């Protein structure tokens, strides 16, 4: 019996990586503000 290899692929969405990095940056800054607020 032969196994068939199935590949799941999609076309990349332009601008997705940039938006992802911006969202992660905002989340890290927000958490930093929350955690450092008692020391300010």
Order of alpha helices (4+ residues) and beta strands (2+ residues): alpha
